[in-house]
Amino acid sequence: MEIAELSYKNPDVMLFYRGQNSNYIKKKYSTLYPTIYRPNNEKDIKFEFEILENSSNELLQELEKNDNVDGEELKDIKKIKLLQYSILQHYEVCKTPLLDVTQSLKVACSFAILDNKNNTGYIYVLGLPYITGRISVDSEDYITNVRLLSISCSSSKRPFFQEGYLVQTEFVSDTNIEKGELDFNRRIVAIYEFKNNKKFWSSENPISKDDLYPPEDTMKNICERIKSKKYYSLDEISNNVLIDKNLVGEFLTLWNKLEEKVRYKTDINNFGRGIGLLIDSKDELYEVNIREINRLRKFRNKVVHVTNKVSNKNLKVEINSLKQLLKKLNMEK
């Protein structure tokens, strides 16, 4: 079915698009969770919310001391927590309760084939409530939709090229988690699979990576600084005088490199499932090192969830172990 026909047959909703490298199936249905809700462990979700709140505070501090940020725009960002989350999501600083979508089919298709080794892309077509302003809250469907172009500050370049929107399920937090309600698969109208070739694009061309992610972007530089130190000021760790928070930050930053590598190789946000896919597909590097990966994963969970049972000595040893593992996986020199 063509997109125009799809729109005609769904007059009560507005169509948005999301491009992905793969189509993740849970049981027999596709799933579409915001990144913060993808872990199966509720403790991990709470941990990610702590990272999100700390990163929001860091963002405000960075913006306040940056002369390139407009004062009126900063007032808005300070007032509206959702704007802070939107910036952190859009610049991939940390996991958030927001899901990226676009109204541009070309942008979605370009994202679907970006850094795609398989040359096959997937377009999710979502039917969402009609938008009524820069931040639309639908009280019947409990969905909030943020138009990035309307709320991003002038220091942000990406929203201008990506025509992006961010959506979330309303009235949900780290203390109120019903995962079934958080899956946007219930809003999927259609999923298209396409081959990245001349026949598909015809006279068009995909949008380049530099246009989707402009290199000269003040907000990008700010967010990269926040991302680099997001594990160094966790509340529970800061309150534990026996633990060196710099060691915790170093270990978790290294572990995050591994998580991001697995996500890139598999296009699966759940680390356990991603590792499982690499093992199933006979990836030799991961097969050989799976025991060490699992051992360090258990230690990572201890650091995050029962920090008082970890010593500085443990951390130093496991930082070294993790560095060695990353070398074996060709991720560190």
N, C-alpha and C positions, 0 to 999 in steps of 0.2 A: 504493500500500500504506500502511495506517495505521501510526503509530508503534508501537502496541501489538502489531500483527501482526509488525512488523519485529523487535521485541524477542523475541517468542515464537520466531521462526525463526532467531534468532542467540543461543542460550542460552550459548555459550561466551565471550561478550564482554559488556562493559558499554557501553551506548550513551551517547555524549556528543554535544553539539550545538555548532555554530559558525555564527553568522549573518554573512552578507556582503552587500554592495551589489551585487556582480557575481560571475559564475562564470568564473574565468580558465581558459581551455583552452590547453594546450600540445600541439601536434599534435592528437590527437583525445581526449585524456584531461584531466580537471581536475587542477590541481596544488595542493598545500597545503604550502608550505614555511614554516618559522619565518623571521622577518624577516631574521635575520643571514645565512641561506644563499640569499637571493633574488638577490643580484648574481651575474652570470656569471663575473666576474673574481675569481680566487683572491686576488689582492692586495687587492681591496676587502673581501673577507671577513676577511682578516687585520687590515686597518685597523679594521673594525667590532669585532673582538675586542679590539683595543687600547682603543677607546673604552669598551667594556663593562667591561674591567678597571679603567680609570681611574675610571669612574663608580661602580663597586663600592667603591673606596677612598674616594671622596668621600662616598658614602652612609654609610659607617661613621663618618667624621669628623663628618658632620652629626648623626647619631643620638647620638654620644657627647656632644655639647655641647647637646643638646636635653633640657630638664628634663621634658618631657611623655612621654618614652619610658621605658617600664618597664625596669629594669636586668636582670631575668631574661630578658626578651624580647630585649634587646640581646645578651646572651651567646649565645643561639641563633643570631641573625643573623650574629654574628661567626664562629661555629664553622662554619656551613653555607653554603658559597658559593652553593648553589642558592637559598637564601632571599634572598640579595642580588639575584641575577638575577631572581627572581620579582617582587620589589618594583619593580625597574627596568623590567621588561616591563609589569607591570600599570599603572604610571603613565606609560608611553610615553616614558621618558627616552632610551632608545637601543635599538638592535636587539639581540636575544638569540637563543639557540638554542631558545627555548621557544615553544610555540603555545598561544594562548588557546582554551579550550573551556569549556562549562558543562553542568551536568546539568539545567538548566531550559530547557525548550522555549520558554517565554514570554520569557525573557531573550534567547535566541538570536534569536527573531523580532524583538524590540525593537531589537537591535543591527543586524539586517539592514535595517531601514527608517529607522534613525537618520541624519538629514541626507542622505537618499536622494532625489535629484532625479528618478529614474526611476520611483519608487513600486513597484518590483519588488524583492523580496528573495529571497535564496537561503539555504537551511538545509542545511548539511553534517551528515550523521549519521555519526559515526565509531564503529567497534567497537574498543574498547580493552580490555586486560587488566583483570580485576577489581582494585579497589583494596584494599589490606590495611592501610593506615595513612595518616598525614598525608602521608608521602612514600613512595610505592610504587615499588619497582624490580622489573620483571619480567625475570628472567634468561633466559627463553626468547625473548621478543620484543624484548629490549633497549630497553624503553620505561620511562621514569620519569614518574610522574604525581604532581603536587603539588596537594594540596587547599588552596587559598588561605585559606579560612576557618580552617583549623587552624594555619597557619604564620604568618599575617599578625599584626603586632603591633597592639595596641589603638589605636594612632594612625591605623591605616588603616581608612577607612570603606567604600571601594568593594567589597571582597570580600564584605561582609555583604549587599549588594544584588545583586551580580552572580552569586552562587553559582558562583564561578569555579574552574577547575582550569587548570594549566599542564602541558603534556606535552613531552617531548623524547626524541630518540633517544639512548640511552646510549652511552658510550665514543666520543664524537665531539668533536673540538676543531678549532681553526684549523689544526692540522698534520695532520689526518686527515679529508680531505674527499672523500667519494664521494657526489655529489649525489643519485644515484638512491636511496640508502638513507635520505636525509633527507626525502624527499617523503612526507607523510602520506596521499597519495592511495591508497596501498595499504591504508589502514585505513578508507576511505570505504565505508559500507554503502549509502547512498542520498544523493541530492541532491534537494531539493524547491525548486521555484520558486513563489512566491506573490505575489499582488497585495495591496498595502496598502489594503484597503477594508473596509467594514462587513461584507460577506459573509464575508471571511476571519476577522475578529476576533469576529464575532457579539456576544455579551454581554460579551466581554472588551475591554480596552484595552491598548495597548502601554505598557510602563514608560517613564516620562518621562526625559528627558535628565538632569534634576537628581537623580533617584533613582539612575540608572546611574552618574552622576558627581557625587556629593555635593559641593557647593561648600565646605562647612565640613569640611575634611579636613587634619589636621596633616601627614600623609605626603605629600599632594598638594603642599603648600607647600614641603616639603623637596625633593621631586623636581623641582619647577619650578626651584629654584635650581641644582640639579645640572645640569639640562638646559641652562640658559642659559650655563653655562661649560664644557661638556663638551669643546669643541674648543680650550681654552686651555692644556692641560697634557699634550699628546701627547709621549711619550718621545723619539722621534727628533728632534722639533722642539726640545724642551727642551735636548737635548744639542748642538744646533747653535748655537754662540754668535753666528754671523753673522746669524741670522734672528730677527726680533722675533716672539715667539710670540703677542703680542697682535694683531698684524696677521694672522697665520695664523688665530687664533681668530675674528677678525671676519669674514674672508673665508668661512671654512667655516660659520659661523653664518648668514651671509646666504645662502650656497648651500643650506643645509639648509632655509631658508624656501621656496626655489623647489622643492626636492624634495617637501616636505610639501604644497605647493599642487598640484603635479602629481598626487600620490598622492590628494589629496582630490577633485580633478576627475575622475580616472579610476578610482579604487579599484584601482590597480595599483601594487605596491610597487617594481617595477623601473623606474627613472627613464627609461631609454632606451625601453622599451616604452610607458610612459605618454606620453612626448613623441610617439612614433610614432602613438599612438591619437589624440592631439589634432590632429596634422597630417592624419591620414586623415579625421577628422571635420570638417575645414575650420574649425577654431577660428582665427579671423582674427588674434587677438593673437599666438598662437604661430607661425602661418605667417609673419607679417611679421618676427618676431624669431628665427627658427630658426637663422640663421647665427651670431648673437651668442650664443645659447644653446649651440650646439655648440662655439664658440670658447672660451667660458668653462668649458665642461665639460672640455675638453682641459687648460686651465690648472688646474682643480680637481684633475685626475688627477696632474698634475705636482707640485702642492703636497703631495698625499697620498703619492705613491710615490717621487718623486725630489726631495725638499725641497731638497737641496744645489744644485739647478740653478735655484732661485728666489731672487730678491733682494728686499730690503725695498722697493726702488723698484718692482719688478714688482707686488708685493702692493698697494702704495698705488694704483697705476694701475688694477689690476683690481678692487679694492674699489669704486672710484668707478664703473667700468664696470658692475659687478654692481648697484650701487645704481640706476644709470640704467635698467638692464634691468628691475629690479623695479618701478620707476615706470611703465615702458611696459606692464608686465603688470598694472598697477593693484594692486600689492602694497605699494607704499611711497608716501608723500605727497611 
